[in-house]
Amino acid sequence: MSAACYVLFSKTLNKFYIGATNDSVEKRREKHNAHSYGKQHYTAAANDWEVFLALEANDYPHAIRMERKIKSMKSKTFIRNLKQYPELQNKLIHETST
């Protein structure tokens, strides 16, 4: 996976984090858990982040568009449905591909 949009989940915080990367999603998760992005970063509040969902993107700008679309929904339900329904994932990927 060269570029991806990913969703992390922390059981401690009961919160999601949405991001985009050119790196592997697993490496990003490890960096978030190690607080590599600083103590003030959103993910620094916990160290139990797990990959909830990873969506392969055509390129990094596509990953950013998917990230923004998911964030704009402002909905945990949307994120859970995205994982549960592959057709919703396909729709998101298609809508953000251009």
PyMOL commands that place a pseudoatom at each C-alpha (Angstrom):
pseudoatom trace, name=CA, resn=MET, resi=1, chain=A, elem=C, hetatm=0, pos=[0.000, 0.000, 0.000]
pseudoatom trace, name=CA, resn=SER, resi=2, chain=A, elem=C, hetatm=0, pos=[1.798, 3.146, -1.141]
pseudoatom trace, name=CA, resn=ALA, resi=3, chain=A, elem=C, hetatm=0, pos=[-0.736, 5.739, 0.016]
pseudoatom trace, name=CA, resn=ALA, resi=4, chain=A, elem=C, hetatm=0, pos=[-3.672, 5.214, 2.308]
pseudoatom trace, name=CA, resn=CYS, resi=5, chain=A, elem=C, hetatm=0, pos=[-6.334, 6.828, 4.400]
pseudoatom trace, name=CA, resn=TYR, resi=6, chain=A, elem=C, hetatm=0, pos=[-6.592, 5.182, 7.798]
pseudoatom trace, name=CA, resn=VAL, resi=7, chain=A, elem=C, hetatm=0, pos=[-8.758, 5.224, 10.884]
pseudoatom trace, name=CA, resn=LEU, resi=8, chain=A, elem=C, hetatm=0, pos=[-7.308, 4.437, 14.299]
pseudoatom trace, name=CA, resn=PHE, resi=9, chain=A, elem=C, hetatm=0, pos=[-9.365, 3.673, 17.393]
pseudoatom trace, name=CA, resn=SER, resi=10, chain=A, elem=C, hetatm=0, pos=[-8.407, 4.036, 21.056]
pseudoatom trace, name=CA, resn=LYS, resi=11, chain=A, elem=C, hetatm=0, pos=[-10.400, 1.968, 23.567]
pseudoatom trace, name=CA, resn=THR, resi=12, chain=A, elem=C, hetatm=0, pos=[-9.056, 4.134, 26.397]
pseudoatom trace, name=CA, resn=LEU, resi=13, chain=A, elem=C, hetatm=0, pos=[-10.448, 7.322, 24.864]
pseudoatom trace, name=CA, resn=ASN, resi=14, chain=A, elem=C, hetatm=0, pos=[-13.290, 5.675, 22.914]
pseudoatom trace, name=CA, resn=LYS, resi=15, chain=A, elem=C, hetatm=0, pos=[-12.289, 7.913, 20.004]
pseudoatom trace, name=CA, resn=PHE, resi=16, chain=A, elem=C, hetatm=0, pos=[-11.314, 7.628, 16.379]
pseudoatom trace, name=CA, resn=TYR, resi=17, chain=A, elem=C, hetatm=0, pos=[-8.419, 9.322, 14.613]
pseudoatom trace, name=CA, resn=ILE, resi=18, chain=A, elem=C, hetatm=0, pos=[-8.464, 9.738, 10.832]
pseudoatom trace, name=CA, resn=GLY, resi=19, chain=A, elem=C, hetatm=0, pos=[-5.263, 10.266, 8.891]
pseudoatom trace, name=CA, resn=ALA, resi=20, chain=A, elem=C, hetatm=0, pos=[-3.522, 9.871, 5.541]
pseudoatom trace, name=CA, resn=THR, resi=21, chain=A, elem=C, hetatm=0, pos=[-0.065, 8.512, 4.844]
pseudoatom trace, name=CA, resn=ASN, resi=22, chain=A, elem=C, hetatm=0, pos=[2.528, 7.580, 2.243]
pseudoatom trace, name=CA, resn=ASP, resi=23, chain=A, elem=C, hetatm=0, pos=[4.085, 5.276, 4.848]
pseudoatom trace, name=CA, resn=SER, resi=24, chain=A, elem=C, hetatm=0, pos=[2.679, 1.904, 5.853]
pseudoatom trace, name=CA, resn=VAL, resi=25, chain=A, elem=C, hetatm=0, pos=[-0.400, 2.188, 8.059]
pseudoatom trace, name=CA, resn=GLU, resi=26, chain=A, elem=C, hetatm=0, pos=[1.165, -0.080, 10.673]
pseudoatom trace, name=CA, resn=LYS, resi=27, chain=A, elem=C, hetatm=0, pos=[4.266, 2.129, 10.924]
pseudoatom trace, name=CA, resn=ARG, resi=28, chain=A, elem=C, hetatm=0, pos=[2.029, 5.175, 11.336]
pseudoatom trace, name=CA, resn=ARG, resi=29, chain=A, elem=C, hetatm=0, pos=[0.113, 3.451, 14.126]
pseudoatom trace, name=CA, resn=GLU, resi=30, chain=A, elem=C, hetatm=0, pos=[3.374, 2.632, 15.900]
pseudoatom trace, name=CA, resn=LYS, resi=31, chain=A, elem=C, hetatm=0, pos=[4.502, 6.260, 15.602]
pseudoatom trace, name=CA, resn=HIS, resi=32, chain=A, elem=C, hetatm=0, pos=[1.207, 7.524, 17.041]
pseudoatom trace, name=CA, resn=ASN, resi=33, chain=A, elem=C, hetatm=0, pos=[1.478, 5.099, 19.975]
pseudoatom trace, name=CA, resn=ALA, resi=34, chain=A, elem=C, hetatm=0, pos=[5.095, 6.173, 20.585]
pseudoatom trace, name=CA, resn=HIS, resi=35, chain=A, elem=C, hetatm=0, pos=[4.030, 9.855, 20.594]
pseudoatom trace, name=CA, resn=SER, resi=36, chain=A, elem=C, hetatm=0, pos=[6.473, 10.594, 17.754]
pseudoatom trace, name=CA, resn=TYR, resi=37, chain=A, elem=C, hetatm=0, pos=[4.361, 13.561, 16.705]
pseudoatom trace, name=CA, resn=GLY, resi=38, chain=A, elem=C, hetatm=0, pos=[4.702, 15.429, 20.009]
pseudoatom trace, name=CA, resn=LYS, resi=39, chain=A, elem=C, hetatm=0, pos=[2.924, 15.570, 23.353]
pseudoatom trace, name=CA, resn=GLN, resi=40, chain=A, elem=C, hetatm=0, pos=[0.336, 18.092, 22.143]
pseudoatom trace, name=CA, resn=HIS, resi=41, chain=A, elem=C, hetatm=0, pos=[-0.830, 15.973, 19.206]
pseudoatom trace, name=CA, resn=TYR, resi=42, chain=A, elem=C, hetatm=0, pos=[-4.381, 14.529, 19.300]
pseudoatom trace, name=CA, resn=THR, resi=43, chain=A, elem=C, hetatm=0, pos=[-3.107, 10.951, 19.451]
pseudoatom trace, name=CA, resn=ALA, resi=44, chain=A, elem=C, hetatm=0, pos=[-0.706, 11.682, 22.349]
pseudoatom trace, name=CA, resn=ALA, resi=45, chain=A, elem=C, hetatm=0, pos=[-3.592, 11.306, 24.813]
pseudoatom trace, name=CA, resn=ALA, resi=46, chain=A, elem=C, hetatm=0, pos=[-3.414, 7.500, 24.483]
pseudoatom trace, name=CA, resn=ASN, resi=47, chain=A, elem=C, hetatm=0, pos=[-1.002, 4.757, 23.499]
pseudoatom trace, name=CA, resn=ASP, resi=48, chain=A, elem=C, hetatm=0, pos=[-3.461, 2.002, 22.632]
pseudoatom trace, name=CA, resn=TRP, resi=49, chain=A, elem=C, hetatm=0, pos=[-4.330, 3.085, 19.083]
pseudoatom trace, name=CA, resn=GLU, resi=50, chain=A, elem=C, hetatm=0, pos=[-5.321, 0.198, 16.836]
pseudoatom trace, name=CA, resn=VAL, resi=51, chain=A, elem=C, hetatm=0, pos=[-5.972, 0.211, 13.100]
pseudoatom trace, name=CA, resn=PHE, resi=52, chain=A, elem=C, hetatm=0, pos=[-9.745, 0.218, 12.701]
pseudoatom trace, name=CA, resn=LEU, resi=53, chain=A, elem=C, hetatm=0, pos=[-9.794, 0.672, 8.932]
pseudoatom trace, name=CA, resn=ALA, resi=54, chain=A, elem=C, hetatm=0, pos=[-7.288, 1.266, 6.138]
pseudoatom trace, name=CA, resn=LEU, resi=55, chain=A, elem=C, hetatm=0, pos=[-8.299, 2.307, 2.631]
pseudoatom trace, name=CA, resn=GLU, resi=56, chain=A, elem=C, hetatm=0, pos=[-5.819, 2.117, -0.221]
pseudoatom trace, name=CA, resn=ALA, resi=57, chain=A, elem=C, hetatm=0, pos=[-5.549, 5.307, -2.262]
pseudoatom trace, name=CA, resn=ASN, resi=58, chain=A, elem=C, hetatm=0, pos=[-4.335, 5.972, -5.804]
pseudoatom trace, name=CA, resn=ASP, resi=59, chain=A, elem=C, hetatm=0, pos=[-1.829, 8.498, -4.458]
pseudoatom trace, name=CA, resn=TYR, resi=60, chain=A, elem=C, hetatm=0, pos=[-1.278, 10.751, -1.434]
pseudoatom trace, name=CA, resn=PRO, resi=61, chain=A, elem=C, hetatm=0, pos=[-3.622, 13.544, -2.628]
pseudoatom trace, name=CA, resn=HIS, resi=62, chain=A, elem=C, hetatm=0, pos=[-6.363, 10.920, -3.022]
pseudoatom trace, name=CA, resn=ALA, resi=63, chain=A, elem=C, hetatm=0, pos=[-5.709, 9.731, 0.548]
pseudoatom trace, name=CA, resn=ILE, resi=64, chain=A, elem=C, hetatm=0, pos=[-6.046, 13.332, 1.775]
pseudoatom trace, name=CA, resn=ARG, resi=65, chain=A, elem=C, hetatm=0, pos=[-9.382, 13.727, -0.054]
pseudoatom trace, name=CA, resn=MET, resi=66, chain=A, elem=C, hetatm=0, pos=[-10.695, 10.545, 1.594]
pseudoatom trace, name=CA, resn=GLU, resi=67, chain=A, elem=C, hetatm=0, pos=[-9.481, 11.753, 4.988]
pseudoatom trace, name=CA, resn=ARG, resi=68, chain=A, elem=C, hetatm=0, pos=[-11.253, 15.099, 4.558]
pseudoatom trace, name=CA, resn=LYS, resi=69, chain=A, elem=C, hetatm=0, pos=[-14.476, 13.430, 3.399]
pseudoatom trace, name=CA, resn=ILE, resi=70, chain=A, elem=C, hetatm=0, pos=[-14.552, 11.123, 6.431]
pseudoatom trace, name=CA, resn=LYS, resi=71, chain=A, elem=C, hetatm=0, pos=[-13.760, 14.002, 8.795]
pseudoatom trace, name=CA, resn=SER, resi=72, chain=A, elem=C, hetatm=0, pos=[-16.469, 16.171, 7.207]
pseudoatom trace, name=CA, resn=MET, resi=73, chain=A, elem=C, hetatm=0, pos=[-19.082, 13.569, 8.132]
pseudoatom trace, name=CA, resn=LYS, resi=74, chain=A, elem=C, hetatm=0, pos=[-18.296, 14.139, 11.849]
pseudoatom trace, name=CA, resn=SER, resi=75, chain=A, elem=C, hetatm=0, pos=[-19.854, 10.792, 12.682]
pseudoatom trace, name=CA, resn=LYS, resi=76, chain=A, elem=C, hetatm=0, pos=[-18.711, 7.684, 14.550]
pseudoatom trace, name=CA, resn=THR, resi=77, chain=A, elem=C, hetatm=0, pos=[-21.670, 5.907, 12.954]
pseudoatom trace, name=CA, resn=PHE, resi=78, chain=A, elem=C, hetatm=0, pos=[-20.398, 6.774, 9.477]
pseudoatom trace, name=CA, resn=ILE, resi=79, chain=A, elem=C, hetatm=0, pos=[-16.948, 5.403, 10.370]
pseudoatom trace, name=CA, resn=ARG, resi=80, chain=A, elem=C, hetatm=0, pos=[-18.415, 2.174, 11.759]
pseudoatom trace, name=CA, resn=ASN, resi=81, chain=A, elem=C, hetatm=0, pos=[-20.641, 1.801, 8.677]
pseudoatom trace, name=CA, resn=LEU, resi=82, chain=A, elem=C, hetatm=0, pos=[-17.631, 2.404, 6.458]
pseudoatom trace, name=CA, resn=LYS, resi=83, chain=A, elem=C, hetatm=0, pos=[-15.943, -0.617, 8.016]
pseudoatom trace, name=CA, resn=GLN, resi=84, chain=A, elem=C, hetatm=0, pos=[-19.083, -2.755, 7.951]
pseudoatom trace, name=CA, resn=TYR, resi=85, chain=A, elem=C, hetatm=0, pos=[-20.212, -2.051, 4.373]
pseudoatom trace, name=CA, resn=PRO, resi=86, chain=A, elem=C, hetatm=0, pos=[-17.655, -2.515, 1.570]
pseudoatom trace, name=CA, resn=GLU, resi=87, chain=A, elem=C, hetatm=0, pos=[-20.005, -0.783, -0.882]
pseudoatom trace, name=CA, resn=LEU, resi=88, chain=A, elem=C, hetatm=0, pos=[-19.729, 2.384, 1.221]
pseudoatom trace, name=CA, resn=GLN, resi=89, chain=A, elem=C, hetatm=0, pos=[-15.936, 2.103, 1.060]
pseudoatom trace, name=CA, resn=ASN, resi=90, chain=A, elem=C, hetatm=0, pos=[-16.098, 1.719, -2.724]
pseudoatom trace, name=CA, resn=LYS, resi=91, chain=A, elem=C, hetatm=0, pos=[-18.364, 4.756, -2.996]
pseudoatom trace, name=CA, resn=LEU, resi=92, chain=A, elem=C, hetatm=0, pos=[-15.964, 6.864, -0.893]
pseudoatom trace, name=CA, resn=ILE, resi=93, chain=A, elem=C, hetatm=0, pos=[-12.953, 5.732, -2.930]
pseudoatom trace, name=CA, resn=HIS, resi=94, chain=A, elem=C, hetatm=0, pos=[-14.750, 6.469, -6.206]
pseudoatom trace, name=CA, resn=GLU, resi=95, chain=A, elem=C, hetatm=0, pos=[-16.126, 9.868, -5.130]
pseudoatom trace, name=CA, resn=THR, resi=96, chain=A, elem=C, hetatm=0, pos=[-12.723, 11.087, -3.974]
pseudoatom trace, name=CA, resn=SER, resi=97, chain=A, elem=C, hetatm=0, pos=[-10.632, 9.652, -6.814]
pseudoatom trace, name=CA, resn=THR, resi=98, chain=A, elem=C, hetatm=0, pos=[-10.832, 12.758, -9.019]
for i in range(1, 98): cmd.bond("trace and resi %d" % i, "trace and resi %d" % (i + 1))
show_as sticks, trace
zoom trace
